[in-house]
Amino acid sequence: MPAPDGDGSAGEGGAQDLSQESIEGHVAAALRAVGAAGDLDELKQARLAHAGDRSPLALANRAIGGLPGSEKAAAGKLVGQARGKVNQALAARQVELEAERDERILVDEAMDLTVAPGRRPLGRRHVLTVTAERMADAMVGMGWEIAEGPQVEAEWFNFDALNFDKDHPARQMQDTFFVDPAKAGLVLRTHTSPVQARSLIERGVPLYVAVPGKTFRTDELDATHTPVFHQLEGLAIDEGLTMAHLKGTLDRLAEGMFGPGIVSRLRPAYFPFTEPSAEMDFRCFVCRGVATDPACRTCGGTGWIEWGGCGMVNQNVLRACGVDPDRYQGFAFGMGVERTAMFRHGIADMREMIEGDVRFNAQFGMEI
């Protein structure tokens, strides 16, 4: 059967040879490629090469339109049968390769459920580390920076810069660990607030820093106290800051730690480094502040859970750190990481977090 005149009317690739010998050659080549395909990816390449839109048989099919009317029927029958043979071979090989793949998967991914599990347990990050990082991440999400400072601190940064009087009870030996010799004026920091003073002096204003870290006090170890504990404090100094900005920040942090809809409230209190000062509570994440009978075990039926202290930074603190209190105002807050972790995970005894029992951390899994 002669090919049509080669003026491009046969479609892509120019004139096509529609002779029976040529078509049978294309079929033979396609069947060889299909039989040689060793996996589904190779079969896909064979399909594109011999049954795709630019394959020889597809181009031959388009060339039929350029034949005289008397030759179209015979050419159509020849090419159609050829394409049918190729498609049948592709379908059959597809079934074979899929069956081989499934058998291989059953072997490669087989699991022996009778084998004893590995005796080396996976490691776990400590719940306090994860909780502190979550709290810090919540502050970074609001645009704050993270600051750090020394755990052995100068008495001036720990007390004097924060407006503690010389005879304040917190300075006494029964509350603070002093480093020998006593005249060196060094203590194990009793809170992370000294880092706030250092940040004001080193970075200047405006300033928005969160300070996570380890602190020390001469408390007896019991279910709710430990001599070594962790805090997260925040300090914001800028023009025009008010208690409303403090409240909004605490609401956002509480929601980030305990879930949507958890807000904070402020109760009047006293701290040397803030004025006015407040104790901060957050709405109970169990009963959501709804009175229950019997009373909610988490909040005792009050609907609120005490979290920490806060307030507007005392002007004496700003002056001690070289900040003009007539131009700049700010707020500070702080809460315990242990207390936060206990509420988040239902831990009843603080001693469980420091005893080193590997089973304690195993229950929290691995969190990055």
Secondary structure, 3 states (H helix, E strand, C coil): CCCCCCCCCCCCCCCCCCCHHHHHHHHHHHHHHHHHCCCHHHHHHHHHHHHCCCCHHHHHHHHHHHCCHHHHHHHHHHHHHHHHHHHHHHHHHHHHHHHHHHHHHHHHCCCCCCCCCCCCCCCCCCHHHHHHHHHHHHHHHCCCEECCCCCEEEHHHHCHHHCCCCCCHHHCCCCCCECCCHHHCEEECCCCHHHHHHHHHHHCCCEEEEEEEEEECCCCCCCCCCCEEEEEEEEEEECCCCHHHHHHHHHHHHHHHHCCCCCEEEEEEEECCEEEEEEEEEECCCCCCCCCCCCCCCCCCCCEEEEEEEEEECHHHHHHCCCCCCCCEEEEEEEEHHHHHHHHHCCCCHHHHCCCCHHHHHCCCCCC
